[in-house]
Amino acid sequence: MKQPNKEVDFIKLSFGLDSNAGLWNVVFEGFDQEVILVSRFEGKELEAIRILYRFGAIIEKKYKDCQVEPTGSGLLIKKKLPTNDLSLIREWTELMCNIREEMTSIVIKELGA
């Protein structure tokens, strides 16, 4: 009998939007309402969290227009949307997913998984 694939999710990634504007403003007036893209990276293993903090420092140096905030289980990356451009959200999502894959591969290598 074949064993089920037990791929462990070392790093959890979620996305959100944060805004001081109400939903009405965002929907009907667009993303010029100071909307902030939020990417949340979380890990359970202590080494995964340390690696996330290191990546946070790299991201903070490389992308000056991002705000990186460490949390107890990982980090938050925030970026203000400068214009009403939905393609920017798509690009940001792809970038964060690629960064997640890089982080996961480093965690796996460092933990010997």
N, C-alpha and C positions, 0 to 999 in steps of 0.2 A: 504494500500500500504506500502510495506517495505521500510524503510529509507536506503539510500545508506550508506555504511560504510565510515565514515569520520575519518579515522586514520590519525592523524597529524604526519608528519615526523619531530620530534624534532631535530634530528641530521642527517645531510647529510654526507655521507662518499663517498669519491672518491679516486681512486688509480692512480698512475702514475710512470713512470720511468724517471730518470734524469741522464744525462751522459755528460761528456766532450767529449766523443768519438762521431764520426758521426754514423749515422744509419748503414752505410756500415760496420764499425768496429764491432758494436754490433751484427749484423746479421751474419757476416762471421767469426768473430774471437771469438764470445761468450761474456758472461757477465763478463769476467775478465777485462773489459774496464772501471773499476770504475763506475759501474752502481749503482744508489741509488734508492731504493724503496721509494716512497713518498705516505703517507696516509694523506688525508686532511679531518679533521672533522670540520663541520661548523654547527652553530645553529643560529636561528633567535631570540629566546627569550633570554633576558639578563641572566636569571637564567640558561638556557642551556649552555650559553657561560661560565659562572662561573664554572659550573660543568665540562665542558671540560677542563678548566684550572687546576682544581683540579686533574682530571685524568691525565693530562699532567705531573704534578709533580709526581704522583704515577708511571707512566710509566718511567719517567726519573730515578727514584730511583731503580725501579725493573729491567729495561733493560738497562744496562750500555752501550750497543753498539748502542743505538738509540739516535738521536738528536731530541729534541722537541722544536719547535718554536711557540710561541703564535702569533696569528694574530688578526685582529679586530673582526672577527666573529667566532673564534675557535682556532684550532691549526694544525700544520703540524708535522708529525712524519716521520723522515728520517732514513733509515738504509742502509749502504753500503752492497753490495753483495760481500762476500769474495771470492767466487768461481763460476764457471760456473755451477750452480746447480739450475735447474728450479723448483725442488721440494721445494726449499726455498721460492720462490715466492708464491707458493700455500699455504705453511704453514703460511706465513706472512699474506696473504689475509684472511685465516680462522681466525687467531688470531685477526686481526683488525675488522672483522665482529662480532666476539664474544665480543670484547671490545665495539663495537657500541651498541650491544644489552644490555649489562650491563649499559652503559651510559643512554640509552633511558629509561630503567626501573627505574633508579634512578631519572631521570628528571620527569617522570610521577608521581612517588611517591611524590617527593618534590613539584611539582606544583599542586598536588591533582587532576590530570586528570584521 
